[in-house]
Amino acid sequence: MTGLGEQIMFWVLAPISVLGALGLVFAKKAVHAALGMALVMINLGVFYIAQQADFLGIIQIFVYTGAVMMLFLFVLMLVGVDSSDSLVETLKGQKWASVLLALGLAALVFTAVGRVRFAPMKGLSGVNESTGNVTGVAELIFGKYVWTFEITSALLITAALGAMVLAHRERIGAKPSQRLWSERRIRDNRNVAGLPAPGVYARSNAVDTPALLPDGTPSELSVSRVLTAREQIVAPVRHVESEHDIEHEIEEGSQR
């Protein structure tokens, strides 16, 4: 970067990108880690645009940040991640194997980067004047590196199919119908009228606010167990206190 504006932009966005990357690694909640990764991707897109690579910058923001990361966030919000899942190691020795592979990859990358020799930078002005930015990228993707991209796409499809197979649960019996669920509730005399919705008898109907029973105690059945495991439940104490304040004002008004 040669211009003063580009240098200022770099020194402002570079620390933010580093913080986002550290948040991706050290964030305890998966949603926060995904947001940190989205921040890094947006900053990368800005860097591409500043280097006259408009096509790569727009693709970085729209495709990776706008589509892939938002899809990842939606999956996390729909499926949910229980805190107890992270304590179970399904594959024995995977942590030590991951550490060894990460150290080997880091050593390989540092060795390769240390041997690189860069020619004088020419910028993208000449490329945009001759073939064009989009045409140059297309020639690399569908010409010189076509097999690399095809193999990468095959690996991504295989990873997606593997995730679907691992996440699929075999159903042993037939799926119970709504009638069977109703008959079971009536037979067991449990939740005959259905589970309480979040925020019932409270001043908020948010999913993280438990319903209040007639005696004022919160109902554990009204909130998701995932939110309970994450300790993201909002205590309805302030709603109960506000109800008591209103009742006190009504009593004072009736006495006057």
C-alpha positions as CSV (number, residue, x, y, z in Angstrom):
1,M,0.0,0.0,0.0
2,T,1.5,3.3,-1.1
3,G,-1.2,5.9,-0.4
4,L,-1.6,7.6,3.0
5,G,-5.3,6.7,3.1
6,E,-4.6,3.0,2.4
7,Q,-1.9,3.0,5.1
8,I,-4.4,4.5,7.6
9,M,-7.0,2.0,6.6
10,F,-4.6,-0.9,7.0
11,W,-3.4,0.2,10.5
12,V,-7.0,0.6,11.6
13,L,-8.5,-2.7,10.1
14,A,-5.4,-4.9,10.7
15,P,-5.7,-4.8,14.6
16,I,-9.5,-5.4,14.2
17,S,-8.8,-8.4,12.0
18,V,-6.3,-9.8,14.5
19,L,-8.8,-9.3,17.3
20,G,-11.5,-11.1,15.3
21,A,-9.1,-14.0,14.6
22,L,-8.3,-14.3,18.3
23,G,-12.1,-14.2,19.1
24,L,-12.5,-17.1,16.6
25,V,-9.9,-19.1,18.5
26,F,-10.7,-18.2,22.1
27,A,-14.4,-17.5,22.1
28,K,-16.4,-19.8,24.4
29,K,-19.6,-19.6,22.4
30,A,-19.8,-20.8,18.8
31,V,-21.9,-17.8,17.7
32,H,-19.3,-15.4,19.0
33,A,-16.6,-17.3,17.2
34,A,-18.6,-17.2,13.9
35,L,-19.1,-13.4,14.3
36,G,-15.3,-13.0,14.8
37,M,-14.7,-15.0,11.6
38,A,-17.2,-12.9,9.7
39,L,-15.4,-9.7,10.9
40,V,-12.1,-11.1,9.6
41,M,-13.7,-12.0,6.2
42,I,-15.2,-8.5,5.8
43,N,-11.9,-6.9,6.5
44,L,-10.2,-9.2,3.9
45,G,-12.7,-8.1,1.4
46,V,-11.9,-4.4,2.1
47,F,-8.2,-5.2,1.7
48,Y,-8.9,-6.8,-1.7
49,I,-10.8,-3.8,-2.9
50,A,-8.1,-1.4,-1.7
51,Q,-5.6,-3.4,-3.8
52,Q,-7.8,-2.9,-6.9
53,A,-9.0,-6.5,-6.8
54,D,-12.6,-5.5,-6.9
55,F,-14.0,-8.9,-8.0
56,L,-12.2,-10.8,-5.2
57,G,-13.3,-8.2,-2.6
58,I,-17.0,-8.4,-3.6
59,I,-16.9,-12.2,-3.7
60,Q,-15.2,-12.3,-0.3
61,I,-17.9,-10.2,1.3
62,F,-21.0,-11.5,-0.6
63,V,-20.3,-15.2,-0.9
64,Y,-18.2,-16.0,2.2
65,T,-19.5,-13.5,4.7
66,G,-23.0,-13.0,3.4
67,A,-23.8,-16.5,2.5
68,V,-21.5,-19.1,4.1
69,M,-21.2,-17.4,7.5
70,M,-24.9,-16.4,7.8
71,L,-25.8,-20.0,6.9
72,F,-23.4,-21.2,9.6
73,L,-25.0,-18.8,12.1
74,F,-28.5,-19.9,11.2
75,V,-27.5,-23.6,11.6
76,L,-26.1,-22.8,15.1
77,M,-29.3,-21.0,16.1
78,L,-31.6,-23.7,14.8
79,V,-29.7,-26.8,16.0
80,G,-28.2,-25.3,19.1
81,V,-25.0,-26.4,20.9
82,D,-25.2,-28.0,24.3
83,S,-22.3,-27.2,26.6
84,S,-22.1,-30.9,27.6
85,D,-21.3,-31.9,24.0
86,S,-17.9,-30.3,24.1
87,L,-16.9,-32.4,27.1
88,V,-17.3,-35.7,25.2
89,E,-14.4,-36.8,23.0
90,T,-16.0,-39.0,20.3
91,L,-12.6,-39.9,18.7
92,K,-9.9,-41.0,21.1
93,G,-6.6,-39.1,20.7
94,Q,-8.0,-36.6,18.3
95,K,-6.7,-33.6,20.3
96,W,-3.1,-34.8,20.4
97,A,-3.3,-35.7,16.7
98,S,-4.7,-32.2,15.9
99,V,-1.9,-30.6,17.9
100,L,0.8,-32.5,16.0
101,L,-0.8,-31.8,12.6
102,A,-1.1,-28.1,13.5
103,L,2.5,-27.9,14.5
104,G,3.7,-29.7,11.4
105,L,1.5,-27.5,9.2
106,A,2.9,-24.4,11.0
107,A,6.5,-25.6,10.5
108,L,5.8,-26.3,6.8
109,V,4.2,-22.9,6.2
110,F,7.0,-21.0,8.0
111,T,9.6,-22.9,6.0
112,A,7.9,-22.2,2.7
113,V,7.3,-18.6,3.5
114,G,10.9,-18.1,4.5
115,R,12.1,-19.3,1.1
116,V,9.8,-17.1,-1.0
117,R,11.4,-14.4,-3.1
118,F,9.0,-11.6,-4.3
119,A,9.6,-9.7,-7.5
120,P,8.9,-6.0,-7.6
121,M,5.2,-5.2,-7.3
122,K,3.5,-4.0,-10.4
123,G,-0.1,-3.6,-9.2
124,L,-3.2,-4.6,-11.0
125,S,-3.4,-1.6,-13.4
126,G,-1.7,-3.5,-16.2
127,V,-4.0,-6.5,-15.7
128,N,-7.1,-4.4,-15.8
129,E,-6.0,-2.6,-18.9
130,S,-5.2,-5.8,-20.9
131,T,-7.4,-8.8,-20.0
132,G,-9.4,-7.4,-17.1
133,N,-9.6,-8.4,-13.5
134,V,-12.6,-10.8,-13.9
135,T,-11.1,-12.3,-17.0
136,G,-7.7,-12.9,-15.3
137,V,-9.4,-14.6,-12.3
138,A,-11.5,-16.8,-14.7
139,E,-8.4,-17.8,-16.6
140,L,-6.7,-18.9,-13.4
141,I,-9.7,-20.7,-12.0
142,F,-10.8,-22.5,-15.2
143,G,-7.4,-22.7,-16.8
144,K,-4.2,-23.0,-14.8
145,Y,-5.7,-24.2,-11.5
146,V,-8.8,-25.9,-12.8
147,W,-7.9,-29.3,-11.3
148,T,-7.0,-27.8,-8.0
149,F,-10.4,-26.2,-7.7
150,E,-12.2,-29.3,-8.9
151,I,-10.4,-31.4,-6.2
152,T,-11.2,-28.8,-3.6
153,S,-14.9,-28.8,-4.5
154,A,-15.0,-32.6,-4.3
155,L,-13.4,-32.4,-0.9
156,L,-16.0,-29.8,0.3
157,I,-18.9,-31.9,-1.1
158,T,-17.5,-35.0,0.7
159,A,-17.1,-33.1,3.9
160,A,-20.7,-31.9,3.7
161,L,-22.0,-35.4,3.0
162,G,-19.9,-36.7,5.9
163,A,-21.4,-34.1,8.3
164,M,-24.9,-35.0,7.2
165,V,-24.2,-38.7,7.8
166,L,-22.7,-38.1,11.2
167,A,-25.5,-35.7,12.3
168,H,-28.2,-38.1,11.0
169,R,-29.9,-40.2,13.7
170,E,-31.5,-43.5,12.9
171,R,-35.1,-43.8,14.0
172,I,-35.8,-47.1,15.7
173,G,-39.6,-47.0,15.8
174,A,-42.3,-45.1,13.8
175,K,-42.6,-41.4,14.2
176,P,-45.4,-40.7,16.7
177,S,-48.3,-38.6,15.3
178,Q,-49.9,-35.6,16.9
179,R,-52.8,-37.9,18.0
180,L,-50.4,-40.3,19.8
181,W,-48.7,-37.4,21.5
182,S,-52.1,-36.1,22.7
183,E,-53.2,-39.5,23.9
184,R,-49.9,-40.0,25.8
185,R,-50.2,-36.6,27.6
186,I,-53.8,-37.3,28.6
187,R,-52.9,-40.8,29.7
188,D,-50.0,-39.7,31.8
189,N,-51.8,-36.5,32.9
190,R,-48.7,-34.4,32.2
191,N,-48.9,-31.1,30.2
192,V,-52.4,-31.9,29.0
193,A,-52.8,-28.3,27.9
194,G,-49.3,-28.2,26.3
195,L,-46.1,-26.8,27.5
196,P,-46.1,-23.2,28.8
197,A,-44.8,-20.6,26.3
198,P,-41.9,-18.3,27.2
199,G,-42.9,-15.2,29.1
200,V,-46.4,-16.3,30.2
201,Y,-47.5,-14.2,33.2
202,A,-44.4,-12.1,32.7
203,R,-43.8,-8.8,30.9
204,S,-41.7,-10.3,28.1
205,N,-42.4,-13.1,25.6
206,A,-38.7,-13.6,24.6
207,V,-37.5,-17.2,24.3
208,D,-34.9,-16.6,27.0
209,T,-37.5,-15.4,29.6
210,P,-39.1,-18.3,31.5
211,A,-42.8,-18.4,32.1
212,L,-44.1,-17.6,35.6
213,L,-46.4,-20.0,37.3
214,P,-49.3,-18.6,39.3
215,D,-47.2,-18.6,42.5
216,G,-44.5,-16.5,40.8
217,T,-41.9,-19.2,40.4
218,P,-40.3,-19.7,36.9
219,S,-41.3,-22.8,34.9
220,E,-38.3,-24.8,33.6
221,L,-40.4,-26.4,30.9
222,S,-41.0,-23.0,29.2
223,V,-37.4,-22.5,28.0
224,S,-35.1,-24.6,25.8
225,R,-32.5,-26.8,27.6
226,V,-29.9,-25.4,25.2
227,L,-30.3,-21.9,26.6
228,T,-30.3,-23.3,30.1
229,A,-27.0,-25.1,29.4
230,R,-25.5,-21.9,28.0
231,E,-26.7,-19.9,31.1
232,Q,-28.4,-17.5,28.8
233,I,-31.7,-17.5,30.7
234,V,-33.0,-14.1,31.8
235,A,-34.3,-14.3,35.4
236,P,-37.8,-12.9,35.6
237,V,-37.1,-11.2,38.9
238,R,-37.4,-7.7,37.5
239,H,-40.8,-8.6,36.0
240,V,-42.0,-9.8,39.4
241,E,-40.7,-6.7,41.1
242,S,-42.4,-4.5,38.6
243,E,-45.7,-6.3,39.2
244,H,-45.3,-5.8,42.9
245,D,-44.6,-2.1,42.3
246,I,-47.8,-1.8,40.2
247,E,-49.8,-3.6,42.9
248,H,-48.4,-1.3,45.5
249,E,-49.4,1.8,43.5
250,I,-52.9,0.4,43.0
251,E,-53.2,-0.2,46.7
252,E,-52.0,3.3,47.5
253,G,-54.5,4.7,45.0
254,S,-57.4,2.8,46.4
255,Q,-56.5,4.0,50.0
256,R,-56.6,7.6,48.9
